[in-house]
Amino acid sequence: MPTSRADRPDRSNHDRAARAVRSLAPALFAALSLAVTGCSPSRLTGDHAADLKNPQIRSETRAEALTLFWDQSGQTPESRRQARALLKDMVWSQETPGDLRIRIMEKLLGDPDPENLADSRAMARLMIPKEPSRAMLVYLCSVVGARGWDDFTGPLIRSYARPLLMVPDKERSERGALLALHPDRSVERTVYEAFVRPPSMDEIPGINTTERLRTDAWDLLGRLDPSGTIRQQALAETAVPADDTILAAIQRASREAGVIPISGSEIPWLVSLLSSEKTRNTAWWSEVSSLSSRLSGEQRAGLCLRHLEPLRWASRNRPAWIDSTRSSLAATLESRLKDRRSHRRAIDQTSNRKPVRQDLDTWRARLSWGDLLAILVIDEAVSDPGIRSNIFRHMILDHQDKQTEYGGIIEDAAHAPPDSAWGKEAAASTSGWRARLFPPRTSQRYSDEQFVASADMMNAADLSLVIYHFHAQRFRNEVYAGPSDGDLEFATSSGRSCIVFTCISEETLNVDYYQPGGAIIDLGDIRKP
């Protein structure tokens, strides 16, 4: 397959990652050894297994017992088998001190017996995707990269797909290991190839590990290739197997509408949109793909699935917006927001992070033509008196329920099936917009400060304009005006345009738009009709 400039291996990153991996181990063990408690017993009893398992003994003393226990167990195959079983249980237990877990893995991965080593490698492959200890993961990545174990490609990708707020993606140990295993190509290309042709994965009862790998690989590419440019180029060169419906759907969306799913969670959405069994979706796709094909290069830049419904609605109701440039749309939005009252979120309840600015000037350079069009259309919908009336009714329901946050979707009723289950709460406004409420099921009511996007809602949201929820715990909730960290993570993982309505008073709600990647725009206040 031809290699584009974007696909060439990043040698400087590779070299830095390799040096980092080699230098981490000594410092890692030194740092971990400082964590032992000084008041713990330091003497061994002679029962090496008991000393090793004893949580009352200092960690460094247990490490001495480990060496004695391991050496003693090598006398017979049966004693080594029993020793390995004990050590594996200790590694799987998060109650085992972190430095001791790593030292145990050193023993297991250093076992000279080929069959035992294969078993240790299989264990490490199962650990890596969900390993909670960063220190252990750094150690495993250093071993995998140094030994060239390319059967770890899938587990490394799955682990790399987990976002880490404090570690930049280009400094992740998983990246260094992937570069060491595949030095002839970029990490992005390695991850893409794993999506297209998934490597063999260890079986886990009840889990389709290959499907999970593909989802995680696409999620990871959503961070490494947020614009989708690398994937768009690669898709044009990829031959799609006849039985790969997912890859066929992605390639079709790229070819017909110039969009691809950015996150793994968008893949089921796209597959549903292209389903020949859903007549509304079929008609909708025909319309939006035709509109997309007529857009200019500037307008198609950064175009995503979530932009297609705003594109369809604007073509029918605000055609001048479709003919506008990106700068013109930004000017239109700026004019609409000019005299509106805004509220800056004062604190995030999950991380106490510094509040993010929520004004257009802060985010203007990062908003694509499709983003600006979506914000304008969403602002039109929220301005509708019928929608506002429904939204305020939904807010009261949320305020009265102290077990969860409520939310739903705003959609064009012309493209949505009738839903008598929601009665008047789902009634269309005079302009055709409809707000459908989806209270979480009983099993999903985790907290009055957490919104759960139910499967019912997501399954109904194929053609929706935006997903909304409330911060209505108190009628004066201004300090929480805007999305939380969890809300922003949902937008990025789902690939959806979102808004949150925050109570300023019983008669006033603040409206904040947010989208994948973290952009937040305060759309001002709305009053109860």
C-alpha positions as a printed NumPy array, in Angstrom:
array([[  0.   ,   0.   ,   0.   ],
       [  1.441,   3.432,  -0.901],
       [  2.686,   5.453,   2.045],
       [  1.731,   9.122,   2.276],
       [  3.8  ,  11.737,   4.073],
       [  1.472,  11.475,   7.075],
       [  2.164,   7.743,   7.236],
       [  5.957,   7.934,   7.42 ],
       [  7.36 ,   6.86 ,  10.766],
       [  8.168,   9.651,  13.182],
       [ 11.808,   8.75 ,  13.861],
       [ 12.394,  11.558,  16.341],
       [  9.404,  10.486,  18.404],
       [ 10.55 ,   6.871,  18.113],
       [ 14.02 ,   7.707,  19.394],
       [ 12.693,   9.798,  22.25 ],
       [ 10.191,   7.098,  23.208],
       [ 12.85 ,   4.39 ,  23.138],
       [ 15.203,   6.448,  25.324],
       [ 12.359,   7.197,  27.727],
       [ 11.4  ,   3.535,  27.97 ],
       [ 15.006,   2.469,  28.674],
       [ 15.542,   5.143,  31.307],
       [ 12.298,   4.683,  33.211],
       [ 12.87 ,   1.354,  34.93 ],
       [ 15.685,   2.273,  37.403],
       [ 14.002,   5.51 ,  38.456],
       [ 10.672,   3.749,  38.679],
       [ 11.888,   1.122,  41.122],
       [ 13.773,   3.691,  43.173],
       [ 10.683,   5.856,  43.515],
       [  8.445,   2.956,  44.39 ],
       [ 10.816,   1.685,  47.064],
       [ 10.399,   4.968,  48.957],
       [  6.729,   4.197,  49.533],
       [  7.333,   1.427,  52.091],
       [  6.313,   2.111,  55.668],
       [  9.152,   2.481,  58.099],
       [  7.338,   0.847,  61.034],
       [  6.767,  -2.525,  59.286],
       [  8.687,  -5.657,  60.361],
       [ 11.932,  -6.215,  58.454],
       [ 12.907,  -9.784,  59.383],
       [ 12.086, -12.906,  57.383],
       [ 10.57 , -15.889,  59.174],
       [ 11.964, -18.561,  56.88 ],
       [  8.557, -19.379,  55.391],
       [  9.156, -17.635,  52.088],
       [  5.584, -17.99 ,  50.768],
       [  4.096, -16.679,  54.01 ],
       [  6.558, -13.782,  54.143],
       [  5.818, -12.901,  50.533],
       [  2.06 , -12.763,  51.176],
       [  2.252, -11.006,  54.547],
       [  0.973,  -7.406,  54.175],
       [  2.457,  -6.508,  57.577],
       [  6.007,  -6.98 ,  56.305],
       [  7.807,  -4.095,  54.616],
       [  7.608,  -4.181,  50.835],
       [ 11.378,  -4.393,  50.368],
       [ 11.513,  -7.362,  52.751],
       [  8.723,  -9.078,  50.828],
       [ 10.814,  -8.556,  47.693],
       [ 13.658, -10.456,  49.376],
       [ 11.212, -13.241,  50.216],
       [ 10.116, -13.256,  46.561],
       [ 13.656, -13.955,  45.366],
       [ 14.122, -16.77 ,  47.886],
       [ 10.687, -18.217,  47.107],
       [ 11.281, -18.108,  43.339],
       [ 14.707, -19.714,  43.569],
       [ 13.372, -22.439,  45.841],
       [ 10.433, -23.171,  43.54 ],
       [ 12.735, -24.012,  40.643],
       [ 13.716, -27.344,  42.149],
       [ 10.816, -29.265,  40.53 ],
       [  8.257, -28.53 ,  37.771],
       [  5.403, -29.   ,  40.247],
       [  6.827, -26.573,  42.79 ],
       [  7.384, -24.025,  40.005],
       [  3.794, -24.519,  38.815],
       [  2.449, -23.877,  42.323],
       [  4.727, -20.877,  42.756],
       [  3.576, -19.376,  39.48 ],
       [ -0.07 , -19.792,  40.479],
       [  0.556, -17.909,  43.732],
       [  2.523, -15.146,  42.042],
       [ -0.071, -14.656,  39.306],
       [ -2.793, -14.271,  41.935],
       [ -0.686, -11.63 ,  43.67 ],
       [ -0.18 ,  -9.709,  40.431],
       [ -3.908,  -9.697,  39.7  ],
       [ -4.62 ,  -8.419,  43.236],
       [ -4.545,  -4.642,  43.547],
       [ -3.824,  -5.094,  47.265],
       [ -0.281,  -6.181,  46.393],
       [  2.086,  -3.17 ,  46.633],
       [  2.9  ,  -1.692,  43.243],
       [  6.655,  -2.214,  43.409],
       [  6.173,  -5.837,  44.463],
       [  3.734,  -6.492,  41.603],
       [  6.366,  -5.295,  39.143],
       [  9.084,  -7.432,  40.723],
       [  6.802, -10.462,  40.506],
       [  6.182,  -9.79 ,  36.817],
       [  9.95 ,  -9.618,  36.341],
       [ 10.181, -13.159,  37.667],
       [  7.262, -14.433,  35.582],
       [  8.483, -12.83 ,  32.362],
       [ 12.008, -14.037,  33.05 ],
       [ 10.984, -17.682,  33.406],
       [ 13.373, -19.7  ,  31.181],
       [ 10.824, -22.442,  30.524],
       [  9.209, -21.735,  27.082],
       [  5.765, -22.954,  28.147],
       [  5.821, -20.913,  31.337],
       [  7.041, -17.836,  29.478],
       [  4.214, -18.212,  26.954],
       [  1.754, -18.32 ,  29.858],
       [  3.326, -15.191,  31.386],
       [  3.101, -13.378,  28.061],
       [ -0.572, -14.327,  27.752],
       [ -1.165, -12.933,  31.225],
       [  0.588,  -9.685,  30.331],
       [ -1.518,  -9.359,  27.158],
       [ -4.669,  -9.621,  29.269],
       [ -3.36 ,  -7.124,  31.83 ],
       [ -2.292,  -4.299,  29.554],
       [ -5.666,  -3.076,  28.167],
       [ -7.106,  -2.352,  31.634],
       [ -4.018,  -2.187,  33.882],
       [ -4.763,   0.525,  36.501],
       [ -1.152,   1.048,  37.622],
       [  0.745,   3.432,  35.403],
       [  4.04 ,   2.151,  36.828],
       [  3.206,  -1.434,  35.898],
       [  2.132,  -0.359,  32.429],
       [  5.381,   1.54 ,  31.86 ],
       [  7.328,  -1.56 ,  32.903],
       [  5.338,  -3.897,  30.642],
       [  5.685,  -1.529,  27.681],
       [  9.447,  -1.388,  28.201],
       [  9.67 ,  -5.192,  28.175],
       [  7.399,  -5.598,  25.15 ],
       [  9.291,  -3.005,  23.119],
       [ 12.727,  -4.288,  24.088],
       [ 11.874,  -7.911,  23.275],
       [  9.978,  -7.163,  20.068],
       [  6.804,  -8.999,  21.064],
       [  4.54 ,  -7.889,  18.231],
       [  1.68 , -10.075,  19.516],
       [  1.13 ,  -7.23 ,  22.01 ],
       [  0.084,  -4.75 ,  19.304],
       [ -3.637,  -5.179,  20.003],
       [ -3.399,  -4.895,  23.81 ],
       [ -1.13 ,  -1.852,  23.508],
       [ -3.655,  -0.122,  21.236],
       [ -6.491,  -0.895,  23.627],
       [ -4.526,   0.569,  26.534],
       [ -3.435,   3.613,  24.501],
       [ -7.105,   4.259,  23.712],
       [ -7.692,   5.086,  27.381],
       [ -7.237,   8.874,  27.716],
       [ -4.859,  10.138,  30.418],
       [ -5.351,  13.772,  31.38 ],
       [ -1.853,  14.183,  32.835],
       [  0.142,  12.412,  30.097],
       [  0.235,  13.806,  26.52 ],
       [ -0.505,  11.186,  23.872],
       [  2.928,  11.574,  22.294],
       [  4.603,  10.786,  25.617],
       [  2.613,   7.637,  26.362],
       [  4.625,   4.467,  27.016],
       [  2.241,   2.527,  24.767],
       [  3.276,   4.762,  21.879],
       [  6.947,   4.066,  22.531],
       [  6.299,   0.332,  22.541],
       [  4.28 ,   0.484,  19.301],
       [  7.066,   2.433,  17.603],
       [  9.583,  -0.148,  18.786],
       [  7.435,  -3.   ,  17.434],
       [  6.654,  -1.296,  14.105],
       [  9.552,   1.074,  13.349],
       [  8.763,   1.148,   9.622],
       [  5.537,   3.14 ,   9.96 ],
       [  3.784,   5.776,  12.025],
       [  1.772,   4.882,  15.095],
       [ -1.316,   6.262,  13.362],
       [ -0.817,   3.845,  10.48 ],
       [ -0.21 ,   0.924,  12.857],
       [ -3.469,   1.664,  14.658],
       [ -5.355,   2.063,  11.372],
       [ -4.016,  -1.277,  10.101],
       [ -5.133,  -2.923,  13.347],
       [ -8.639,  -1.598,  12.708],
       [ -8.706,  -2.804,   9.109],
       [ -6.995,  -6.146,   9.754],
       [ -7.269,  -6.84 ,  13.496],
       [ -4.433,  -8.945,  14.918],
       [ -5.269, -12.101,  16.831],
       [ -6.522, -11.337,  20.344],
       [ -6.736, -13.559,  23.422],
       [-10.257, -14.82 ,  24.031],
       [-12.203, -13.52 ,  27.034],
       [-15.519, -15.242,  27.887],
       [-18.505, -13.06 ,  27.025],
       [-16.437, -10.431,  25.182],
       [-15.817, -10.083,  21.464],
       [-12.199,  -9.003,  21.835],
       [-11.737,  -8.354,  18.118],
       [-14.745,  -6.024,  18.017],
       [-13.541,  -4.316,  21.188],
       [-10.106,  -3.797,  19.627],
       [-11.61 ,  -2.222,  16.505],
       [-13.714,   0.178,  18.57 ],
       [-10.751,   1.136,  20.747],
       [ -8.496,   1.535,  17.7  ],
       [-10.971,   3.935,  16.084],
       [-11.383,   5.82 ,  19.362],
       [ -7.615,   6.202,  19.59 ],
       [ -7.445,   7.444,  16.003],
       [-10.056,  10.001,  16.998],
       [ -7.404,  11.547,  19.255],
       [ -4.37 ,  10.965,  17.042],
       [ -6.209,  12.035,  13.871],
       [ -8.956,  14.386,  15.147],
       [ -9.66 ,  15.852,  11.712],
       [ -9.926,  12.414,  10.102],
       [ -7.483,  13.438,   7.358],
       [ -5.115,  10.487,   7.797],
       [ -8.011,   8.043,   7.812],
       [ -9.659,   9.633,   4.796],
       [ -6.441,   9.171,   2.826],
       [ -5.978,   5.595,   3.996],
       [ -9.596,   4.66 ,   3.286],
       [ -9.212,   5.675,  -0.345],
       [ -6.41 ,   3.112,  -0.659],
       [ -8.057,   0.3  ,   1.309],
       [ -9.688,  -2.695,  -0.35 ],
       [-12.773,  -3.578,   1.692],
       [-13.433,  -7.272,   2.351],
       [-16.894,  -8.335,   1.228],
       [-17.946,  -9.314,   4.749],
       [-16.734,  -6.16 ,   6.531],
       [-19.914,  -4.103,   6.854],
       [-18.299,  -1.596,   9.211],
       [-15.404,  -0.706,   6.936],
       [-17.765,  -0.64 ,   3.945],
       [-20.02 ,   1.855,   5.762],
       [-17.089,   4.098,   6.68 ],
       [-15.738,   4.051,   3.141],
       [-19.189,   4.813,   1.722],
       [-19.668,   7.783,   4.063],
       [-16.273,   9.134,   3.075],
       [-17.007,   8.722,  -0.631],
       [-20.604,  10.008,  -0.688],
       [-20.674,  12.692,   2.018],
       [-17.035,  13.455,   2.767],
       [-17.42 ,  12.439,   6.423],
       [-16.205,   9.588,   8.579],
       [-16.957,   8.663,  12.184],
       [-14.285,  10.272,  14.347],
       [-14.799,   8.175,  17.486],
       [-15.526,   4.482,  17.879],
       [-18.959,   5.276,  19.323],
       [-19.929,   6.972,  16.058],
       [-19.521,   3.748,  14.086],
       [-22.85 ,   2.179,  15.216],
       [-24.503,   5.543,  14.518],
       [-23.167,   5.572,  10.953],
       [-24.112,   1.933,  10.353],
       [-27.651,   2.735,  11.509],
       [-27.836,   5.821,   9.275],
       [-26.906,   3.697,   6.254],
       [-29.22 ,   0.818,   7.106],
       [-31.401,  -0.041,   4.11 ],
       [-34.063,  -1.273,   6.542],
       [-34.693,   2.241,   7.913],
       [-36.593,   4.181,   5.266],
       [-36.377,   7.548,   7.055],
       [-32.629,   7.182,   7.376],
       [-32.287,   6.196,   3.725],
       [-34.159,   9.288,   2.53 ],
       [-32.243,  11.501,   4.948],
       [-28.859,  10.151,   3.812],
       [-29.725,  10.682,   0.179],
       [-30.531,  14.325,   0.893],
       [-27.524,  15.162,   3.076],
       [-24.97 ,  13.368,   0.901],
       [-26.227,  15.308,  -2.115],
       [-25.919,  18.584,  -0.195],
       [-22.449,  17.71 ,   1.069],
       [-21.17 ,  16.982,  -2.422],
       [-21.961,  20.571,  -3.439],
       [-20.028,  22.233,  -0.601],
       [-16.783,  24.101,  -1.182],
       [-13.433,  22.874,   0.079],
       [-13.56 ,  25.275,   3.019],
       [-17.036,  24.089,   3.959],
       [-16.112,  20.396,   3.758],
       [-12.984,  20.843,   5.899],
       [-13.648,  19.159,   9.236],
       [-17.168,  18.099,   8.244],
       [-18.529,  15.424,  10.612],
       [-21.637,  13.291,  11.003],
       [-23.062,  15.736,  13.566],
       [-22.976,  18.533,  10.963],
       [-25.213,  16.779,   8.442],
       [-28.591,  17.417,  10.098],
       [-27.84 ,  21.158,  10.549],
       [-26.808,  21.184,   6.872],
       [-30.101,  19.594,   5.816],
       [-32.235,  21.925,   7.949],
       [-30.38 ,  25.074,   6.886],
       [-30.678,  24.172,   3.196],
       [-34.466,  24.224,   3.612],
       [-34.881,  27.062,   6.084],
       [-31.753,  29.27 ,   5.977],
       [-30.263,  28.747,   2.491],
       [-28.145,  31.9  ,   2.814],
       [-26.13 ,  30.156,   5.519],
       [-25.269,  27.337,   3.11 ],
       [-23.836,  29.897,   0.693],
       [-21.821,  31.645,   3.431],
       [-18.122,  31.347,   4.116],
       [-16.753,  30.308,   7.475],
       [-15.893,  33.906,   8.407],
       [-19.376,  35.044,   7.421],
       [-21.017,  32.404,   9.637],
       [-18.744,  33.44 ,  12.512],
       [-19.799,  37.064,  12.042],
       [-23.475,  36.054,  12.014],
       [-23.057,  34.098,  15.241],
       [-21.098,  36.923,  16.859],
       [-23.888,  39.357,  16.027],
       [-26.525,  37.054,  17.542],
       [-24.557,  36.581,  20.776],
       [-23.45 ,  40.207,  21.158],
       [-26.014,  41.425,  23.708],
       [-26.743,  38.159,  25.49 ],
       [-25.945,  37.575,  29.125],
       [-23.389,  34.835,  29.771],
       [-22.298,  32.876,  32.836],
       [-18.873,  31.371,  33.367],
       [-18.728,  28.026,  35.144],
       [-16.953,  28.618,  38.452],
       [-15.726,  25.11 ,  39.243],
       [-15.802,  21.535,  38.015],
       [-17.104,  19.127,  40.617],
       [-14.985,  16.189,  39.433],
       [-11.481,  17.588,  39.02 ],
       [-11.516,  21.159,  40.38 ],
       [ -9.922,  22.177,  37.11 ],
       [ -9.56 ,  25.804,  36.143],
       [-12.79 ,  26.852,  34.413],
       [-12.634,  26.964,  30.625],
       [-13.643,  30.127,  28.781],
       [-16.984,  29.802,  27.018],
       [-16.985,  32.693,  24.547],
       [-16.782,  32.735,  20.758],
       [-13.503,  34.672,  20.637],
       [-11.725,  31.957,  22.615],
       [-12.82 ,  29.158,  20.29 ],
       [-13.297,  30.932,  16.957],
       [-10.071,  29.659,  15.357],
       [-10.908,  26.045,  16.224],
       [-14.486,  26.061,  14.94 ],
       [-14.993,  24.68 ,  11.439],
       [-17.626,  25.843,   8.975],
       [-19.747,  22.859,  10.013],
       [-19.343,  23.714,  13.712],
       [-20.52 ,  27.283,  13.157],
       [-23.474,  26.144,  11.064],
       [-24.479,  23.635,  13.747],
       [-24.332,  26.282,  16.488],
       [-26.502,  28.66 ,  14.472],
       [-29.13 ,  26.009,  13.745],
       [-29.151,  24.857,  17.384],
       [-29.565,  28.467,  18.471],
       [-32.549,  28.737,  16.118],
       [-34.134,  25.65 ,  17.661],
       [-33.593,  26.802,  21.246],
       [-35.084,  30.201,  20.374],
       [-38.373,  28.55 ,  19.396],
       [-41.116,  29.276,  22.018],
       [-42.532,  25.767,  21.724],
       [-39.159,  24.189,  22.397],
       [-38.591,  26.524,  25.341],
       [-41.95 ,  25.579,  26.81 ],
       [-41.074,  21.886,  26.633],
       [-37.567,  22.467,  27.961],
       [-38.851,  24.284,  31.046],
       [-41.321,  21.458,  31.738],
       [-38.493,  18.95 ,  31.47 ],
       [-36.338,  21.084,  33.775],
       [-38.979,  20.97 ,  36.521],
       [-39.138,  17.175,  36.236],
       [-35.361,  17.022,  36.611],
       [-35.377,  19.426,  39.561],
       [-37.913,  17.265,  41.374],
       [-35.927,  14.051,  40.808],
       [-32.92 ,  14.019,  43.165],
       [-31.482,  10.751,  41.855],
       [-30.269,  11.755,  38.393],
       [-29.98 ,  14.435,  35.713],
       [-32.523,  14.441,  32.878],
       [-31.855,  14.871,  29.187],
       [-33.076,  14.171,  25.692],
       [-32.812,  15.133,  22.038],
       [-34.009,  18.032,  19.903],
       [-35.021,  16.93 ,  16.423],
       [-37.004,  17.958,  13.383],
       [-40.377,  16.29 ,  13.883],
       [-40.674,  15.775,  10.121],
       [-37.816,  13.267,  10.28 ],
       [-38.795,  11.671,  13.584],
       [-41.301,   8.844,  14.096],
       [-44.372,   9.54 ,  16.258],
       [-43.72 ,   8.535,  19.856],
       [-46.908,   8.316,  21.886],
       [-44.957,   6.945,  24.844],
       [-43.75 ,  10.451,  25.647],
       [-47.124,  12.169,  25.115],
       [-47.187,  15.944,  25.125],
       [-43.566,  16.132,  26.294],
       [-42.581,  15.103,  22.772],
       [-45.069,  17.31 ,  20.924],
       [-43.653,  19.294,  18.029],
       [-43.477,  23.085,  18.194],
       [-45.117,  25.264,  15.575],
       [-41.784,  25.526,  13.746],
       [-41.419,  21.748,  13.571],
       [-38.796,  21.252,  16.266],
       [-39.454,  18.674,  18.933],
       [-37.767,  18.076,  22.308],
       [-37.948,  14.443,  23.403],
       [-37.154,  13.63 ,  27.017],
       [-35.436,  10.354,  27.965],
       [-35.221,   9.993,  31.759],
       [-32.608,   7.384,  32.722],
       [-33.832,   3.948,  33.694],
       [-33.896,   3.035,  37.389],
       [-30.642,   1.09 ,  37.107],
       [-28.873,   4.132,  35.6  ],
       [-29.723,   6.685,  38.278],
       [-26.278,   7.091,  39.791],
       [-26.282,  10.656,  41.078],
       [-28.146,  13.953,  40.931],
       [-24.961,  15.362,  39.379],
       [-24.608,  12.817,  36.56 ],
       [-26.404,  12.553,  33.236],
       [-26.593,   9.094,  31.685],
       [-27.227,   8.953,  27.946],
       [-29.454,   5.894,  27.831],
       [-29.38 ,   3.35 ,  25.026],
       [-33.021,   4.281,  24.341],
       [-32.032,   7.874,  23.696],
       [-28.973,   7.091,  21.585],
       [-30.933,   4.607,  19.465],
       [-33.539,   7.312,  18.818],
       [-30.97 ,  10.021,  18.048],
       [-29.887,   9.044,  14.518],
       [-31.382,  12.144,  12.901],
       [-31.339,  14.437,  15.928],
       [-29.93 ,  17.951,  15.897],
       [-28.49 ,  18.004,  19.409],
       [-28.45 ,  16.139,  22.722],
       [-29.408,  18.174,  25.785],
       [-29.43 ,  17.737,  29.547],
       [-29.93 ,  19.868,  32.663],
       [-28.041,  21.201,  35.653],
       [-31.183,  21.756,  37.698],
       [-30.272,  20.546,  41.187],
       [-30.98 ,  24.059,  42.468],
       [-32.865,  26.93 ,  40.903],
       [-29.821,  29.13 ,  41.519],
       [-27.098,  26.954,  40.028],
       [-25.009,  29.569,  38.213],
       [-21.647,  28.272,  39.5  ],
       [-22.238,  25.093,  37.468],
       [-23.294,  26.866,  34.271],
       [-21.667,  24.894,  31.484],
       [-20.546,  21.326,  30.851],
       [-18.586,  19.301,  33.404],
       [-15.528,  17.223,  32.576],
       [-17.794,  14.205,  32.217],
       [-20.087,  16.102,  29.857],
       [-17.142,  17.082,  27.653],
       [-15.882,  13.495,  27.626],
       [-19.325,  12.309,  26.495],
       [-19.393,  14.803,  23.625],
       [-15.979,  13.659,  22.431],
       [-16.65 ,   9.944,  22.772],
       [-20.117,  10.107,  21.197],
       [-19.237,  12.58 ,  18.437],
       [-22.403,  14.594,  19.153],
       [-23.28 ,  18.243,  19.406],
       [-24.578,  18.913,  22.921],
       [-26.15 ,  21.643,  25.034],
       [-26.647,  21.916,  28.772],
       [-29.405,  24.008,  30.35 ],
       [-28.42 ,  25.403,  33.769],
       [-30.878,  26.974,  36.188],
       [-30.162,  30.627,  36.848],
       [-33.583,  31.016,  38.427],
       [-36.9  ,  29.219,  38.23 ],
       [-37.738,  31.365,  35.214],
       [-34.311,  31.505,  33.526],
       [-31.997,  28.911,  32.01 ],
       [-28.49 ,  29.472,  30.701],
       [-27.65 ,  27.595,  27.486],
       [-24.144,  26.298,  26.77 ],
       [-23.213,  24.539,  23.542],
       [-20.294,  22.082,  23.606],
       [-18.845,  19.653,  21.115],
       [-16.154,  16.988,  20.621],
       [-12.716,  18.375,  21.369],
       [-13.847,  20.648,  24.198],
       [-15.111,  23.837,  22.524],
       [-17.801,  25.555,  24.619],
       [-19.943,  28.492,  23.509],
       [-22.309,  30.243,  25.918],
       [-25.496,  30.954,  23.942],
       [-26.922,  33.176,  26.678],
       [-30.08 ,  32.905,  28.759],
       [-33.586,  31.863,  27.797],
       [-36.714,  32.837,  29.708],
       [-39.728,  30.698,  30.424],
       [-42.419,  31.54 ,  27.811]])
